[in-house]
Amino acid sequence: MKRRDLLGALAAAPLLPGCALPAAPDARGSGDLGVVVERSRGALALVDTSRRELLAEIGGLGDLSHASVVFSRDGGTAYVFGRDGALSKVNLLTRRVEKRLVQAGNSIGGAISQDGSLVAAQNYTPGGIKVFDARSLALVADIPAEHAPGKTSRVVGLADLPGQRFVFSLFDADAIWIADLSDRSRPGLVKLDGIGRQPYDALVTPDGRHYVAGLFGEDGLALVDLWDDVPSARRILAGYGRGEQALPVYKMPHLRGWAVAGRHAYLPAIGRHEVLVVDTASWQEVGRIAVAGQPVFVMAQPDGRQVWVNFAVPDYDHVQVIDTRSRRIVRTLSPGKAVLHMEFTPRGEAVWISSRDANRVSVIDTQRFETLATLDIFEPSGVFFTSRAARMGF
Amino acid sequence: MRRLGFLVALLASAPALAQGVAEGRSAELVRIVRQDCGSCHGMRLTGGLGPPLTREALAGKPVDALVATIVHGRPGTPMPAWRGLLSDAEATWIAEQLAGGFPEQRSARR
């Protein structure tokens, strides 16, 4: 009896400060964690999306201009791809940089494989992708985007596919390549040439079936049906600019996987202040929506009810919200100067919007458009939540 | 030293003198180059989709050519014409600063 009391008392007692690891916070899940890139400080702001709070800053990550992040499937690890070619593995629970590797001279982003065991980086210099073991960051495969002898292309639009594959586009070679890492010792490679001029970014649909690459060098996009036995690329929305003089594109749009709401994809036009609406069953244009500037991110809420759009300089102080039933703009918000990115909470009740020049991230209710919270974060750019871990193409 | 270089640059490009670049605006231009040009060229100007714009990378390139690229863009590449957002004087100032090693953004050190 006495002994049981003693054990009970011990179990109930809070951990003595001397026993706890100094930097380890209380045990918690990772599903409502996220990071905001503070690019000029080379740091991540760790945030809690339930409490809408800044938890910590994790620094020492190098040049984070255009940094992007993918997550391990347990949501506890962030893989950060820096402009300086560094790949960093950050433990969000201990808040420590566990590994850091300079894998290229100039990097633009990355992806994580279907089973979470491989991480791939897409690089401009040297042009190509490199695949690493997600746990150790040991190099598994180096795939230079060598499209002609001695000539490598900058790689864009990298995405994970079912079957331990990665798909990516070659900006300088008008090509789409698919790397198969199902056998680590013998990576396979499928090359699709002549897909259209200057693919600048791409997305894979949420079901992993279609890969769509935006083209900078022509009016149109390239589409690959990845369920075909022998995949090929075909042009969709060819000539959407109808030969009109293109407006200057002061920032390249981003595609990734957000654009699909229900059966329609919402895609940024290039050189036009429009969002193009495409039926993903026929891949025909079914409408276009005039917006306030050159769209950069066109992102569907998780429920597909609304699509949120931000813009290139000089129109980047605004965010517009499209209602997908009426295909009308229902709101124009001004959350702070230089909106760079948006991210929805896992089920979409709120969107987090980074305003670089306002040094602020705003948490906005997606139904009522009220500002629920603001967080002081220095020159925030990308916002990435751990719920991406469970989504293909993220 | 930088101020002297700035004056020399202004004297060397007479058309730019007509409008000039005020002190407050120059800080803004530094921010625009680091942050907005940085989208493609990198915040540290070490390149990305756009080529590097470090002093070393631009060595031997005439400033006039840099100004022309900024003002008119590079057709066939993603480099847009910035004349809608920047005056000729501002483009000249930016080109001069790039050629000499671009200043850091002051706010970057909090």
Contacts between the chains, C-beta under 8 A, distances in Angstrom:
chain1	res1	chain2	res2	distance
A	39	B	43	6.3
A	40	B	34	7.8
A	40	B	43	6.1
A	40	B	105	7.2
A	40	B	108	4.6
A	41	B	108	7.7
A	41	B	110	7.4
A	63	B	42	6.9
A	63	B	43	6.8
A	63	B	44	5.4
A	63	B	46	7.2
A	65	B	38	5.4
A	65	B	39	7.9
A	65	B	42	5.0
A	65	B	43	3.8
A	65	B	44	6.9
A	65	B	48	7.5
A	66	B	39	7.1
A	66	B	42	7.4
A	66	B	48	6.3
A	83	B	42	5.2
A	83	B	43	7.4
A	83	B	44	7.5
A	83	B	46	7.2
A	83	B	48	6.6
A	84	B	44	7.8
A	84	B	46	7.3
A	106	B	42	7.6
A	106	B	46	6.8
A	106	B	47	5.9
A	106	B	48	6.4
A	108	B	48	6.8
A	108	B	49	7.8
A	124	B	47	7.2
A	124	B	48	6.1
A	124	B	49	7.2
A	125	B	47	7.2
A	154	B	49	6.8
A	156	B	49	8.0
A	171	B	49	7.3
A	198	B	78	7.8
A	200	B	49	7.6
A	200	B	78	7.2
A	216	B	78	5.9
A	217	B	76	7.7
A	248	B	73	7.0
A	248	B	80	3.7
A	248	B	81	5.7
A	248	B	82	7.7
A	248	B	84	6.4
A	249	B	78	6.7
A	249	B	80	5.6
A	250	B	36	6.9
A	250	B	80	5.6
A	250	B	82	7.7
A	250	B	85	7.3
A	251	B	36	7.3
A	251	B	39	4.9
A	251	B	40	7.8
A	252	B	39	7.2
A	252	B	40	7.0
A	252	B	49	6.6
A	252	B	78	6.3
A	313	B	32	7.8
A	313	B	36	4.9
A	313	B	85	7.3
A	314	B	85	5.9
A	338	B	35	7.3
A	356	B	35	6.7
A	357	B	31	7.8
A	357	B	35	7.9
A	378	B	110	6.0
A	379	B	35	7.8
A	379	B	107	7.8
A	379	B	108	7.8
